[in-house]
Structures are given as C-alpha cells and as structure tokens.
Amino acid sequence: MLAAWQELVDSAWDLGITPDDAETPRRTVTRIAAAAPLEGEPREAAGRVALATEQVLYARTAQPSPELGRDVRTASEGLRVAAGRRARVRAVLLPPSSARLAWRVADRFAAGRETVQEAAWTVRRRTAAAVGRLLWWRRRRG
C-alpha cells in the first residue's frame, strides 16, 4: 500500500514535481494533478492510490487493501504523457527519486558506524576497568 504511494510520488518527482512530505496524500494528488496536468482516468487512479494510502495511515481499523498496481501504472503513465520530452528523458537517465536510495544507504551506513563506535567504547570501558582491577590487585598483594 505505502509502496504504491511511494512509487506514485517518485514518478511525479522524476518528472519534475517535487514531493512535499508535509501534505496529506489527497492534497499531494491534487497538487500533482494540477502541476502535470493530470485529468480523466489517470487522475482518478491517483486519487484511489491516495485514498488507500490515507486509509492505511489514518484509519482506526485496517481495511482490506485493494490492488493498486494498475492504478499506479495508469497514474504514472498519465504523468509521463503530460510531461515534456526533456522531463521524460531526465526521468529515465537521472531520476531525482534515486536520491532516496542514496539517503537510505547513508542512513544505514551512519547507523552501522554508530553501532561500531558504541561497541568500541564498550570494549575500551571494559578493558580500562579490567586493567584498573588488575592494578588494584597488584597493589594489594604488595
């Protein structure tokens, strides 16, 4: 469900419509539809994806999730048709949404680095404590 939403938002971003994570899915679709412009079946498909996403994000009880693959493809194709040639070429060769992948890799790398640093500090603390006990023991024995 959320993957379908992410794919739709990424398709729009690749074609030059920047994402705004502060907006609700419905508001985002309205903005994307106005910027593209997106009309007819592609707009309705995008609306269904937004509605399903809002149900996942905000509903008290889980609803059966509809199959959104066809709606995402329909909306994405509508975005591509509405975009100019330059935007379509850029979306294929240098998609801005690929930055999300780089951000995820950087986040995981940073998390791994923090884990290694915490482990190193733990080893240092324990080693210092063990050396301190050993020195204390040597002093007591004379």
matplotlib code that plots the C-alpha trace (Angstrom):
import matplotlib.pyplot as plt

x = [0.0, 2.6, 5.0, 2.3, 2.1, 5.9, 6.1, 3.4, 5.2, 8.6, 7.2, 5.9, 9.3, 11.2, 9.1, 9.8, 7.0, 8.8, 7.4, 6.2, 6.0, 4.0, 1.0, -1.7, -1.9, -5.1, -3.6, -0.5, -2.5, -4.4, -1.1, 0.4, -2.7, -2.7, 1.1, 1.1, -1.8, -3.4, -7.0, -9.5, -8.6, -5.0, -6.3, -8.9, -6.3, -4.0, -7.0, -7.6, -4.0, -4.2, -7.4, -6.0, -2.8, -4.8, -6.8, -3.6, -2.1, -5.1, -7.9, -8.7, -9.2, -7.4, -9.5, -8.9, -6.2, -7.2, -4.8, -3.2, -0.6, -2.8, -3.8, -0.1, 0.8, -2.2, -1.4, 2.3, 1.7, -0.7, 2.2, 4.6, 2.2, 1.6, 5.3, 7.5, 10.2, 13.0, 11.4, 10.8, 14.4, 15.7, 13.3, 14.9, 18.5, 18.8, 15.7, 15.7, 13.9, 17.1, 18.3, 16.0, 18.2, 21.3, 19.7, 18.7, 22.3, 23.8, 21.4, 22.2, 25.9, 25.6, 23.7, 26.3, 29.1, 27.3, 26.9, 30.7, 31.6, 29.3, 31.0, 34.4, 33.6, 32.2, 35.4, 37.5, 35.5, 35.7, 39.4, 40.0, 38.0, 39.9, 43.3, 42.2, 41.2, 44.4, 46.5, 44.4, 45.0, 48.8, 49.0, 47.1, 49.4, 52.4]
y = [0.0, 2.5, 1.2, 2.1, 5.6, 6.0, 4.8, 7.4, 10.2, 9.1, 9.0, 12.6, 13.7, 12.1, 14.2, 17.4, 17.6, 17.7, 15.8, 17.5, 15.1, 17.6, 17.2, 14.6, 12.1, 13.7, 17.1, 15.8, 14.2, 17.5, 19.3, 16.7, 16.7, 20.5, 20.6, 17.8, 18.5, 15.1, 14.5, 11.7, 8.1, 8.9, 11.5, 9.1, 6.3, 8.7, 9.6, 5.9, 5.4, 8.5, 7.3, 3.8, 5.4, 7.6, 4.6, 2.8, 5.9, 7.3, 4.7, 3.2, -0.3, -1.9, -2.1, -4.8, -3.4, -3.0, -4.0, -0.7, -1.8, -1.0, 2.4, 3.3, 2.4, 4.3, 7.5, 7.2, 6.8, 9.8, 11.8, 10.7, 11.6, 15.1, 15.7, 17.2, 15.2, 16.7, 15.7, 12.2, 11.8, 13.1, 10.8, 7.8, 9.0, 10.9, 10.3, 12.6, 9.9, 7.8, 10.3, 8.4, 5.3, 7.2, 8.6, 5.2, 3.8, 6.8, 6.3, 2.6, 3.4, 6.0, 3.6, 0.9, 3.4, 4.4, 0.7, 0.1, 3.2, 2.1, -1.3, 0.2, 2.4, -0.7, -2.6, 0.4, 0.8, -2.9, -3.0, 0.0, -1.5, -4.8, -3.1, -1.0, -4.1, -5.8, -2.8, -2.7, -6.4, -6.0, -3.1, -5.1, -8.0, -5.9]
z = [0.0, 1.1, -1.6, -4.2, -2.8, -2.8, -6.4, -7.5, -5.6, -7.0, -10.6, -10.2, -8.7, -11.5, -13.9, -12.0, -9.4, -6.1, -3.1, 0.0, 2.9, 5.0, 2.7, 3.1, 0.2, -1.1, -1.1, -2.8, -5.6, -6.1, -6.4, -8.7, -10.9, -11.2, -11.9, -14.5, -15.6, -14.9, -16.0, -16.5, -15.7, -14.6, -12.1, -10.8, -10.4, -8.5, -6.3, -5.5, -4.5, -2.3, -0.6, 0.0, 1.5, 3.8, 5.0, 5.9, 7.6, 9.4, 9.7, 13.1, 11.7, 8.8, 5.6, 3.0, 0.7, -2.9, -5.7, -6.6, -9.2, -12.1, -10.6, -10.1, -13.6, -15.0, -13.0, -13.8, -17.5, -17.3, -15.7, -18.4, -21.2, -19.7, -19.2, -21.9, -23.7, -21.7, -18.4, -19.6, -20.7, -17.4, -15.5, -17.2, -17.2, -13.9, -11.8, -8.7, -6.7, -6.8, -4.2, -1.7, -2.3, -1.6, 1.6, 2.8, 2.2, 4.0, 6.9, 7.2, 7.0, 9.7, 11.9, 11.4, 12.2, 15.4, 16.4, 15.8, 17.8, 20.7, 20.6, 20.6, 23.6, 25.5, 24.8, 26.0, 29.1, 30.0, 29.2, 31.4, 34.2, 33.9, 33.9, 36.9, 38.8, 37.9, 39.1, 42.3, 42.9, 42.3, 44.8, 47.5, 47.1, 47.6]

ax = plt.figure().add_subplot(projection="3d")
ax.plot(x, y, z, "-o")
ax.set_aspect("equal")
plt.show()
